[in-house]
Amino acid sequence: MSSSPSNRPLIISDCDEVLLYMVAPFKDWLEQTQGVNFNLDGQNFAEALRWQDSGEVLEASDVWRKLGGFFDTEMDKQLPIAGAIEAMNELSEHADVVVLTNLVDARQQHRTEQLAAHGLHAKVYTNQGPKGPALKRILDEFQPSQALFIDDLAQHHFSVMETSPDVVRLHLCGEPMIAHAIDCAHQAGHADARIDQWSQALPWLKSQLGLKQQLEGTSA
């Protein structure tokens, strides 16, 4: 049974490439230990992973197997994106903060501990597939006065827009290696903004929470 709603704003954030780097340590692990090169030319993720010996593209099942292996053994290699943890902790002074991450449920505790080790103590929700339905369940639990969603993938912004159109949506990808190559939810009309640096995202998020005047007052 959920507790009585606090009527506080709620921030629902993704983790990989929003709070923690994932592609960079994944690439290092693949190339140093798995015999796989990761080279994202243009926007073709389907051909980004190739066997070093043959140059052949990995089958989808092999890609998923490598991703699973990475999260089984390498999560401690993931480091925070610049400013992310500090920003979330600052936002937590004004809003409830939770993490909605697309990992299998068995990794929920590990992800919680991983973020806590970096200084972010937040409730973690795991999910597979589009995030709109999962986010709707979180909204039903918290019943916030307003909600903000942060994610690096355009399809999740579209999913949230379909299920919870009143949620403010920020498309943020903190990994320069892939930021240029992913579809932009803001350009597609599915996110309210696209900002890839936390130094700019934090003021924007604060303004969405009605804290703009406070920001201006403290910077004077």
PAZAPA-4460 file (N, C-alpha, C; in steps of 0.05 Angstrom, whole numbers, plus 32768, in hexadecimal, padded with zeros to 4 digits):
% residues 220
    n_x    n_y    n_z   ca_x   ca_y   ca_z    c_x    c_y    c_z   seq   type   mol
   8011   7FE8   8000   8000   8000   8000   8012   8019   8000     1      M     A
   800C   802C   7FEE   801C   8044   7FED   8014   8057   8002     2      S     A
   8027   8068   800A   8021   807C   801F   8010   8092   8013     3      S     A
   8006   80A3   8025   7FF6   80BA   801C   8006   80CC   800A     4      S     A
   7FFB   80D6   7FF4   800A   80E7   7FE2   8015   8100   7FF0     5      P     A
   802E   8107   7FE9   803A   811E   7FF6   8033   8138   7FE7     6      S     A
   8028   8134   7FCE   8021   814B   7FBD   803A   815A   7FB5     7      N     A
   8052   814E   7FB9   806A   815A   7FAF   806D   8155   7F91     8      R     A
   807C   8165   7F83   8083   815E   7F67   8093   8144   7F67     9      P     A
   8093   8137   7F50   80A1   811D   7F4D   80B3   811E   7F34    10      L     A
   80CC   8116   7F38   80DE   8114   7F21   80E5   80F7   7F1D    11      I     A
   80DF   80ED   7F04   80E5   80D1   7EFD   80FB   80D2   7EE9    12      I     A
   8112   80C7   7EF0   812A   80C8   7EDF   8133   80AC   7ED6    13      S     A
   813B   80AA   7EBD   814A   8093   7EB4   8166   8093   7EC2    14      D     A
   8175   807D   7EBE   8190   807C   7ECA   81A6   807C   7EB5    15      C     A
   81A7   8068   7EA4   81BD   8066   7E91   81BD   807D   7E7C    16      D     A
   81D3   808B   7E7A   81D8   80A2   7E69   81C9   80BB   7E72    17      E     A
   81BA   80B9   7E88   81AE   80D1   7E95   81BC   80D6   7EAF    18      V     A
   81BF   80C2   7EC0   81CD   80C5   7EDA   81E9   80B8   7ED9    19      L     A
   81EB   80A1   7ECC   8204   8093   7ECB   820C   808D   7EAE    20      L     A
   8226   808E   7EA8   822F   8085   7E8E   822C   8067   7E8B    21      Y     A
   8223   805F   7E74   8220   8042   7E6F   822F   8039   7E55    22      M     A
   822B   8048   7E40   8236   803F   7E26   8255   803F   7E27    23      V     A
   8261   8053   7E34   827E   8055   7E35   828B   803C   7E43    24      A     A
   8282   8036   7E5C   828D   801D   7E68   8285   8004   7E5A    25      P     A
   826D   8004   7E4E   8265   7FEC   7E3E   8277   7FE8   7E26    26      F     A
   827E   7FFE   7E18   8291   7FFD   7E02   82AC   7FF2   7E0B    27      K     A
   82B7   7FFD   7E21   82D1   7FF4   7E2B   82D0   7FD7   7E31    28      D     A
   82BC   7FCE   7E3F   82B9   7FB1   7E47   82B8   7F9F   7E2E    29      W     A
   82A7   7FA7   7E1A   82A5   7F97   7E02   82C0   7F95   7DF4    30      L     A
   82CD   7FAB   7DF1   82E6   7FAB   7DE0   82FD   7F9F   7DEF    31      E     A
   82FE   7FA1   7E09   8315   7F96   7E18   8312   7F79   7E21    32      Q     A
   82F9   7F70   7E23   82F5   7F55   7E2E   82E3   7F43   7E1E    33      T     A
   82D3   7F4E   7E0C   82BE   7F3E   7DFF   82C3   7F39   7DE1    34      Q     A
   82D9   7F45   7DD6   82DE   7F41   7DBA   82CB   7F4F   7DA8    35      G     A
   82BF   7F65   7DB1   82AB   7F73   7DA2   82B3   7F91   7DA0    36      V     A
   82B1   7F9C   7D88   82B5   7FB9   7D85   829A   7FC7   7D85    37      N     A
   8299   7FDE   7D92   8281   7FEF   7D92   8288   8009   7D83    38      F     A
   827C   800D   7D6D   8282   8025   7D5C   8268   802F   7D51    39      N     A
   825E   8045   7D5D   8244   8050   7D54   8249   8065   7D3F    40      L     A
   8248   805D   7D25   824B   8070   7D0F   822E   8078   7D06    41      D     A
   822A   8093   7D05   820F   809C   7CFE   81FB   8094   7D14    42      G     A
   81E4   8089   7D0B   81CF   8082   7D1E   81C8   8065   7D1E    43      Q     A
   81DA   8054   7D13   81D3   8038   7D0F   81DC   8027   7D27    44      N     A
   81CC   8026   7D3C   81D2   8015   7D53   81D3   7FF8   7D4B    45      F     A
   81C4   7FF0   7D37   81C3   7FD3   7D2F   81DE   7FC9   7D26    46      A     A
   81F0   7FDB   7D1D   820A   7FD2   7D14   8221   7FDC   7D25    47      E     A
   821A   7FE6   7D3D   822E   7FF2   7D4F   8241   7FDD   7D5B    48      A     A
   8236   7FC4   7D60   8246   7FB0   7D6E   824F   7F9B   7D59    49      L     A
   8269   7F98   7D56   8274   7F84   7D43   8289   7F73   7D50    50      R     A
   828A   7F5A   7D49   829F   7F48   7D53   82BA   7F51   7D48    51      W     A
   82CE   7F52   7D5A   82E8   7F5C   7D52   82F5   7F49   7D3E    52      Q     A
   82F1   7F2F   7D40   82FF   7F1C   7D2F   82F4   7F1D   7D12    53      D     A
   82DA   7F1F   7D0F   82CE   7F1D   7CF5   82C3   7F37   7CEA    54      S     A
   82BE   7F4B   7CFB   82B2   7F63   7CF2   8294   7F61   7CEE    55      G     A
   8289   7F4A   7CF4   826C   7F45   7CF0   825C   7F52   7D07    56      E     A
   8244   7F5B   7CFF   8232   7F67   7D13   8228   7F52   7D26    57      V     A
   8226   7F59   7D40   821A   7F46   7D53   81FC   7F42   7D4E    58      L     A
   81F3   7F2A   7D51   81D6   7F25   7D50   81C9   7F32   7D68    59      E     A
   81B0   7F39   7D65   81A1   7F46   7D7B   81A3   7F36   7D95    60      A     A
   81A1   7F1C   7D93   81A3   7F0B   7DAB   81BE   7F0E   7DB9    61      S     A
   81D3   7F11   7DA9   81EE   7F14   7DB5   81F0   7F30   7DC2    62      D     A
   81E4   7F44   7DB6   81E5   7F5F   7DC2   81D8   7F5F   7DDD    63      V     A
   81C0   7F53   7DDF   81B2   7F52   7DF8   81C2   7F41   7E0D    64      W     A
   81D0   7F2C   7E03   81E0   7F1C   7E15   81F7   7F2D   7E20    65      R     A
   8203   7F3D   7E0F   8219   7F4E   7E18   820F   7F63   7E2C    66      K     A
   81F9   7F6F   7E26   81ED   7F82   7E39   81E8   7F76   7E54    67      L     A
   81DD   7F5E   7E54   81D8   7F50   7E6D   81F2   7F4A   7E7C    68      G     A
   8206   7F42   7E6E   8220   7F3D   7E7A   822C   7F56   7E86    69      G     A
   8229   7F6C   7E78   8233   7F85   7E83   8226   7F8C   7E9D    70      F     A
   820C   7F8B   7E9E   81FD   7F92   7EB7   8201   7F7E   7ECD    71      F     A
   8208   7F65   7EC5   820E   7F51   7EDA   8228   7F56   7EE8    72      D     A
   823C   7F61   7ED9   8257   7F61   7EE5   8264   7F7D   7EE5    73      T     A
   825A   7F90   7ED6   8269   7FA9   7ED1   825B   7FC3   7EDC    74      E     A
   8246   7FC0   7EEB   8237   7FD8   7EF3   8248   7FEB   7F04    75      M     A
   825C   7FDF   7F12   826D   7FF0   7F22   8280   8002   7F12    76      D     A
   8281   7FFC   7EF7   8292   800D   7EE6   8283   8026   7EDC    77      K     A
   8269   8027   7EE1   8259   803E   7ED9   825D   8056   7EEC    78      Q     A
   8264   806D   7EE0   8269   8085   7EF0   8254   809A   7EEA    79      L     A
   8250   80AD   7EFD   823B   80C1   7EF9   8242   80D4   7EE3    80      P     A
   822D   80DC   7ED4   822F   80F1   7EC1   8233   810B   7ED0    81      I     A
   8243   811D   7EC5   824A   8136   7ED3   8232   8145   7EDC    82      A     A
   8230   814A   7EF6   821A   815A   7F01   8201   814C   7F07    83      G     A
   81FE   8133   7EFE   81E4   8125   7F00   81DC   811F   7F1D    84      A     A
   81EE   8113   7F2C   81E7   810C   7F47   81E1   8125   7F58    85      I     A
   81F2   8139   7F55   81EF   8152   7F63   81D4   815F   7F5C    86      E     A
   81CD   815E   7F43   81B4   816A   7F3A   819C   815B   7F46    87      A     A
   819D   8141   7F45   8186   8132   7F50   8183   8136   7F6E    88      M     A
   8199   8137   7F7C   8197   813C   7F99   818D   8158   7F9F    89      N     A
   8195   816B   7F8E   818A   8187   7F92   816C   8187   7F8C    90      E     A
   8164   817A   7F77   8147   8179   7F70   8137   816B   7F86    91      L     A
   8144   8158   7F94   8136   8148   7FA8   812E   815A   7FC0    92      S     A
   8139   8172   7FC2   8131   8184   7FD7   8116   8190   7FD1    93      E     A
   810E   818F   7FB8   80F4   819B   7FB0   80E0   8187   7FA4    94      H     A
   80E9   816E   7FA0   80D7   815B   7F93   80E0   813F   7F9B    95      A     A
   80CD   812C   7F99   80D5   8110   7F9C   80E4   8107   7F82    96      D     A
   80F8   80F7   7F85   8108   80EE   7F6F   8109   80D0   7F6F    97      V     A
   8102   80C4   7F58   8104   80A7   7F54   8112   80A2   7F3A    98      V     A
   811B   8089   7F37   8129   8080   7F1F   8119   806A   7F12    99      V     A
   8114   806D   7EF8   8106   8059   7EE8   811A   804F   7ED2   100      L     A
   8123   8037   7ED6   8139   802C   7EC5   8131   8013   7EB7   101      T     A
   8138   8010   7E9E   8131   7FF8   7E8F   8146   7FE2   7E94   102      N     A
   8144   7FD5   7EAB   8153   7FBE   7EB2   8140   7FA8   7EBB   103      L     A
   8148   7F8F   7EBA   8137   7F7A   7EC4   8134   7F7E   7EE2   104      V     A
   811E   7F74   7EED   8117   7F79   7F09   812C   7F6F   7F1C   105      D     A
   813A   7F59   7F14   814E   7F4E   7F26   8165   7F61   7F2B   106      A     A
   8168   7F75   7F1B   817E   7F88   7F1E   8176   7FA2   7F2D   107      R     A
   815D   7FA2   7F37   8153   7FBA   7F44   8164   7FC1   7F5D   108      Q     A
   816A   7FAE   7F6D   8179   7FB3   7F86   8196   7FBC   7F7F   109      Q     A
   81A2   7FAF   7F6B   81BD   7FB6   7F64   81BE   7FD3   7F59   110      H     A
   81AA   7FDB   7F49   81A9   7FF7   7F3F   81A5   800A   7F56   111      R     A
   8194   8003   7F6A   818F   8014   7F81   81AA   8019   7F90   112      T     A
   81B8   8003   7F94   81D1   8004   7FA3   81E6   8013   7F93   113      E     A
   81E6   800F   7F78   81F9   801D   7F67   81F6   803B   7F69   114      Q     A
   81DD   8045   7F67   81D8   8062   7F69   81DE   806C   7F84   115      L     A
   81D7   805D   7F99   81DD   8065   7FB4   81FB   8069   7FB9   116      A     A
   820B   8057   7FAC   8228   8059   7FAF   8233   8072   7FA3   117      A     A
   8225   807D   7F8F   822D   8096   7F83   821F   80AF   7F90   118      H     A
   820F   80AA   7FA5   8204   80C0   7FB4   81E7   80C6   7FAF   119      G     A
   81DA   80B6   7F9E   81BD   80BB   7F99   81AD   80A5   7FA6   120      L     A
   819E   80AC   7FBA   818C   8099   7FC8   8170   809E   7FBF   121      H     A
   8168   808E   7FAB   814D   8091   7F9F   8140   8076   7F9B   122      A     A
   8126   8075   7F9C   8118   805D   7F96   811B   8056   7F78   123      K     A
   8121   803D   7F72   8126   8034   7F57   8110   8022   7F4E   124      V     A
   8104   8028   7F36   80F0   8017   7F2A   80FD   800B   7F10   125      Y     A
   80FB   7FF1   7F0D   8105   7FE4   7EF5   80EE   7FE0   7EE2   126      T     A
   80F5   7FDD   7EC8   80E1   7FDC   7EB3   80ED   7FCF   7E9B   127      N     A
   80DC   7FC2   7E8B   80E5   7FB8   7E71   80D1   7FC3   7E5C   128      Q     A
   80DB   7FCE   7E46   80CA   7FD8   7E31   80C3   7FF5   7E35   129      G     A
   80AF   7FFF   7E27   80A7   801B   7E29   80A2   8023   7E46   130      P     A
   80A9   803C   7E4D   80A7   8044   7E69   808D   8052   7E71   131      K     A
   807C   8058   7E5D   8063   8066   7E64   8052   8057   7E78   132      G     A
   804C   803E   7E75   803B   8030   7E88   8048   802F   7EA4   133      P     A
   8062   802A   7EA5   8070   8029   7EBF   806F   8044   7ECD   134      A     A
   8073   8059   7EBD   8072   8074   7EC9   8056   807B   7ED3   135      L     A
   8041   8072   7EC4   8026   8076   7ECD   8021   8069   7EE8   136      K     A
   802C   8051   7EED   8029   8044   7F07   8037   8054   7F1D   137      R     A
   804E   805F   7F16   805C   8070   7F2A   804C   8088   7F31   138      I     A
   8040   8095   7F1D   802F   80AC   7F22   8017   80A5   7F34   139      L     A
   800B   808E   7F2F   7FF5   8085   7F3F   7FFD   8081   7F5C   140      D     A
   8016   8078   7F60   8020   8073   7F7B   8026   808E   7F8A   141      E     A
   8033   80A1   7F7C   803B   80B9   7F8A   8026   80CF   7F89   142      F     A
   8015   80CF   7F74   8001   80E4   7F70   800E   8100   7F74   143      Q     A
   8022   8106   7F64   8031   811F   7F68   8021   8138   7F5E   144      P     A
   8029   814F   7F68   801D   8168   7F5E   8025   816D   7F41   145      S     A
   803D   8165   7F3A   8046   8166   7F1E   805C   8151   7F1B   146      Q     A
   8062   8149   7F02   8076   8135   7EFD   8088   813C   7EE6   147      A     A
   80A1   8136   7EE8   80B5   813A   7ED4   80C3   8120   7ECE   148      L     A
   80C8   811B   7EB4   80D4   8102   7EAB   80ED   8108   7E9C   149      F     A
   8103   80FA   7EA2   811D   80FE   7E94   8126   80E4   7E89   150      I     A
   812D   80E3   7E6F   8136   80CA   7E63   8147   80D1   7E4A   151      D     A
   8158   80BE   7E42   816A   80C4   7E2B   815F   80B8   7E11   152      D     A
   8149   80A9   7E12   813F   809C   7DFA   8124   80A7   7DF2   153      L     A
   8122   80AE   7DD8   8109   80BB   7DCE   80F1   80AA   7DD1   154      A     A
   80F3   8090   7DCE   80DC   807F   7DCF   80CE   807F   7DEA   155      Q     A
   80DE   8084   7DFF   80D1   8084   7E1A   80C2   809E   7E1E   156      H     A
   80CC   80B4   7E12   80BD   80CD   7E14   80A2   80CB   7E05   157      H     A
   80A3   80BE   7DEE   808A   80B9   7DDF   8076   80A8   7DF0   158      F     A
   8081   8093   7DFC   8070   8082   7E0D   8063   8091   7E24   159      S     A
   8073   80A2   7E31   8069   80B1   7E48   8055   80C6   7E3E   160      V     A
   805A   80D2   7E27   8047   80E6   7E1C   802C   80D9   7E17   161      M     A
   802D   80C0   7E0E   8014   80B2   7E08   8004   80AB   7E21   162      E     A
   8012   80A3   7E36   8004   8099   7E4E   7FFF   80AF   7E62   163      T     A
   8011   80C3   7E64   800F   80D8   7E78   8018   80F3   7E6C   164      S     A
   8007   80FE   7E5B   8010   8116   7E4B   8016   812E   7E5C   165      P     A
   800C   8130   7E75   8011   8147   7E85   802D   8147   7E92   166      D     A
   803B   8131   7E90   8056   812F   7E9B   8069   8140   7E8A   167      V     A
   807A   8150   7E97   808E   8160   7E89   80A5   814D   7E82   168      V     A
   80AE   814E   7E69   80C2   813B   7E60   80DB   8148   7E56   169      R     A
   80F2   8140   7E61   810C   814B   7E5A   811C   8134   7E4D   170      L     A
   8124   8138   7E34   8136   8125   7E26   8153   812E   7E2C   171      H     A
   8161   811C   7E3B   817D   8122   7E43   818D   8109   7E3E   172      L     A
   81A2   810C   7E2E   81B6   80F6   7E29   81D1   8101   7E30   173      C     A
   81DC   80F8   7E46   81F6   8103   7E50   820E   80F6   7E44   174      G     A
   820B   80E3   7E32   8222   80D6   7E25   8227   80E1   7E09   175      E     A
   823C   80F1   7E06   8241   80FD   7DEB   8245   80E8   7DD5   176      P     A
   824E   80D0   7DDD   8253   80BC   7DC9   823A   80B4   7DB9   177      M     A
   8223   80B7   7DC6   820A   80AF   7DB8   81F6   80C5   7DB6   178      I     A
   81FA   80DC   7DC4   81E6   80F1   7DC5   81DF   80FB   7DA8   179      A     A
   81F3   80FC   7D97   81EE   8106   7D7C   81DF   80F2   7D6B   180      H     A
   81DF   80D9   7D73   81D5   80C3   7D62   81B9   80BA   7D69   181      A     A
   81AE   80C3   7D7F   8193   80BA   7D87   817E   80CD   7D7D   182      I     A
   8166   80C2   7D79   8150   80D3   7D71   814A   80E7   7D87   183      D     A
   8142   80FF   7D7F   813C   8115   7D93   811F   8116   7D98   184      C     A
   8116   8111   7DB0   80FA   8112   7DB7   80EF   812E   7DB6   185      A     A
   80FF   8142   7DBB   80F6   815E   7DBA   80F0   8165   7D9D   186      H     A
   8102   815E   7D8B   80FD   8164   7D6F   80E4   8156   7D64   187      Q     A
   80DF   813E   7D6F   80C7   812F   7D67   80AD   8139   7D74   188      A     A
   80B0   814B   7D87   8099   8155   7D95   808F   8144   7DAC   189      G     A
   80A1   8132   7DB6   8099   8120   7DCB   80A6   8127   7DE6   190      H     A
   80B7   813B   7DE6   80C3   8145   7DFF   80C2   8163   7E00   191      A     A
   80C2   816E   7E17   80C0   818C   7E1A   80DA   819A   7E16   192      D     A
   80F0   818B   7E18   810B   8197   7E14   811F   8181   7E0F   193      A     A
   8135   8188   7E03   814C   8176   7E00   8165   8185   7E0B   194      R     A
   8170   817B   7E20   8187   8187   7E2D   8199   8170   7E35   195      I     A
   81B2   8171   7E2D   81C4   815A   7E32   81D9   8160   7E47   196      D     A
   81DA   8177   7E53   81EC   817D   7E68   81DD   8184   7E82   197      Q     A
   81E5   8178   7E98   81D7   817D   7EB1   81DA   819A   7EBA   198      W     A
   81EF   81A7   7EB3   81F2   81C3   7EBB   81DC   81D5   7EAF   199      S     A
   81D1   81CC   7E98   81BB   81DB   7E8C   81A0   81CE   7E93   200      Q     A
   81A0   81B4   7E98   8187   81A6   7E9E   817D   81AD   7EB9   201      A     A
   818E   81B0   7ECD   8185   81B6   7EE8   8175   81D0   7EE9   202      L     A
   8180   81E6   7EDE   8170   81FF   7EDF   8155   81FC   7ED0   203      P     A
   8155   81ED   7EBA   813C   81E9   7EAC   8128   81D9   7EBD   204      W     A
   8131   81C4   7EC9   811F   81B4   7EDA   8115   81C4   7EF2   205      L     A
   8126   81D4   7EFD   811E   81E5   7F14   8108   81F9   7F0A   206      K     A
   810C   8203   7EF2   80F8   8216   7EE8   80DD   8208   7EE5   207      S     A
   80DD   81EF   7EDD   80C4   81E0   7EDA   80B7   81DB   7EF5   208      Q     A
   80C7   81DB   7F0A   80BC   81D7   7F25   80B4   81F2   7F32   209      L     A
   80B6   8208   7F23   80AE   8222   7F2D   80C4   822E   7F3F   210      G     A
   80DD   8225   7F3B   80F3   822F   7F4C   8104   8243   7F3D   211      L     A
   80FB   824E   7F27   810B   8260   7F17   8112   8279   7F26   212      K     A
   80FF   8285   7F34   8104   829D   7F42   8118   8299   7F58   213      Q     A
   8116   8281   7F65   8129   827A   7F7A   8145   8278   7F6E   214      Q     A
   8147   826C   7F56   8161   826A   7F49   816D   8285   7F44   215      L     A
   815C   8297   7F38   8166   82B2   7F32   816F   82C1   7F4A   216      E     A
   8160   82BC   7F61   8167   82CA   7F79   8181   82C1   7F85   217      G     A
   8186   82A7   7F82   819F   829C   7F8E   81B7   82A2   7F7D   218      T     A
   81B3   82A8   7F63   81C9   82AD   7F51   81D1   82CB   7F50   219      S     A
   81C0   82DB   7F5D   81C5   82F8   7F5C   81DD   82FF   7F6D   220      A     A
***
